[in-house]
Amino acid sequence: MSDTNLEELIARHLKELRAIRGVTLESLAAQTGFTKGYLSKIENGRKLPPIGTLSRIASALNTDIAYFFQKDEDIEDDDDSFSIVRAQERRRIVRGGTSFGYDYESIAYKKISKSMEPFVFTFPESFDDDTHFSHEGEEMVFVLSGTVEFEVGGKSAILSPGDCIYMDAIVEHRGRAVGGEAKALVVIFQPNAGS
């Protein structure tokens, strides 16, 4: 896909999602820290935003960054009361931890209006000494496979398949695989999402 097509795709999805959410450019600017003019250029297809910028916009509009790259036929907007994503339809997405070796697969990207963001998560095998995550809302991590060392608020626990941790996500946290690949179902709940 050429940059021009990508700019148009992102612009169209941004405009549509803002309308669905009832969010003005002024409000989005206030939430993201970008200027209204800059956001307008993105929405009018005159500016291709970097991934970090798009990630902040996606977060403010309570969606996955993958939403902006979806083809129209992948978006289920006929009945927004539910969505189905088949196993083979999962999409890798970019989030804050991607640059630190964390891998995310979106499992609900077709649902536009949602307060929870679920994904299958693959942990890296090492910690970056200074890297911790903290964000609004609550988070649940259910280990699917492998062994995970998980730290929350300076406390560490070893989690095995079937173990679950639920936390206030504002508390600094991070996890790493121990002895090979480890995957988890992660669900983030943002109480003010979609409002």
N, C-alpha and C positions, 0 to 999 in steps of 0.2 A: 504494500500500500504506500503510495507516495505521500510526502509531507502535506501536499495540498489536500488530498483526500482525507488524511488524518486530521488536519485542521478543521475541515468541514464536518467530519464525524463528531469530533469533540465539541465543536461549536453547537451543533444541532442537539446533542445529548445534554449539554449544559443548559441551553435555553429551555428544553422540554422539562428537565428535572427541576429547574428553578420554578417553572410554572406549576408543576405538580406539588411542590413543597410550599408554594406561595411565598417564596423568598425574593426580596428585591435585590438589585445590584448593590444598593447602599448597605443593606443588611449583610449580604455576603462579604462585602468589603470589610465591614466591621468584624465579622467572625474570622476572616482569614488573614487580615492585616495587609491585603493588597488594595490598591486604589481601584475605585469604581471604573476609571478609564482603562486600566490594565485588564480588568475582568471583562469589560465591554469589548476590547480587542479580541480576547479569546473567544467570547461568545459570538462575535461576528466573523470568525474565521480568519482574522488578520494576524493572529499571534499563536504560535504553537508553544504551549507551556512546557517547561521541564517537568519531569516526573514528580519532583518534590512539591512543586506548585500545584500540580493536579491532585496529589495526595492530600494536600491541605484543603483544597476545594471539595474533594470527595468526602473528607471527614466532616466538613461543615454542612454538607448536604446529606449526611448519613447514607453514604453508599460506598461500594467498593470502587477503587480506581479502575477496575476492569470494566465497570459500567460504561465509561466513556469510550471504550474501544469496541464495544459490542456492535455487531451488525444488527440492523433493524429486526430481522427475523428471529434473533435470539432474545429479544425483549418481549416479555409476556405482559402486555398492558390491557388485554381484554378483560381479565378478571384479576384484579390485584389482591384478592383475598387469599390466594395461595400461588405457589410456584413449584415446579419440579425441575431438579437438575439431576440428570442421570450420571452415573459414575464416570462414564466416558466423556461427559460434558464439563467436568470440573475445569476451572481455569486458574492458572498460576496468576497471582496478583502481587503487586508491589506495595509494601507497607513499610513503616519505619524501621523494622528489624531486618529487612531484606539485605541491606548493605552490610549487616553483621553476620550473615550466614543463615539467617532464619528463612524458611521456605513456606509460603502460604498457598493453599489451594482453596479458592472460593467455592462454597457448596450451596450458596443461595443467591448468586448474583442476578438471577432473573427477577427476583422480587424487588420492586423499586421501593415501596414504603415498608420499612422495617425498623424496629428498635434494637434488634439483636443482629450481630454480625458473626455468623458461624463460618469456620474454615477448618480444614485439615492442615495441621502444622507439623513441619519437620524441624527438629532441633539441631543446631550445630553441635559439634563435639567439644567445643571449648568456649570459655567466656572471654570477652574482651574485658580487661580489668576495670575499665571505667564505664562500661555500658550497662545501664539499667533502664527499665521502661516504666513509665508512669503516665496514666491518662485518666480522663473522667470515666465514671461508670463502674461497672462490676465485670469480673471476668471469671469464667470457669474453664479449667483445663482437665480433660479426661484422657488419661494415657491409653492409647490404642495398642502400641507395640513398643518394645524396647524398655530401657530404664532411663529415667530422667532425674537429674539433680535440679531441684527447683528452689530458688531463693525468693523469699518475700520479707521485706522489712528487715533484712539482715539475718533472718533465720533460714536454715537450709533443711531440706527434706529429700529423701530418695523416694521416688514414685515408680511403681511397677504397673504393668497392664491391668486396667480395671480401677486403678486409684484415681481419685478426683480431688482437685483443690479448687476452692471457690474463694474469691478475694475481692476486696475493695481495690480497684485497679489504680487508684491514685497512689497507693503504697508501692514503692519501688520494687520491681520484680524482674526475674530473668530465669532462664532454664537452659540446660545443656544435656545432650545425650551422653550416656555413660556406657562404654563398651560396645559401640556400634549404633546403627540408626535407631532413632526413636521418633514415633509419631503420636500426635494427640489431636483430639477434637477440642477446639478452642471456640468458646462463644463469648463475645463481648456484648454487654448490654449497656446502652447509653440512654438514660432515662429521658433526656430532652431531645432525643433523635426524632426527626420528622416534624418537630413543632416549629 
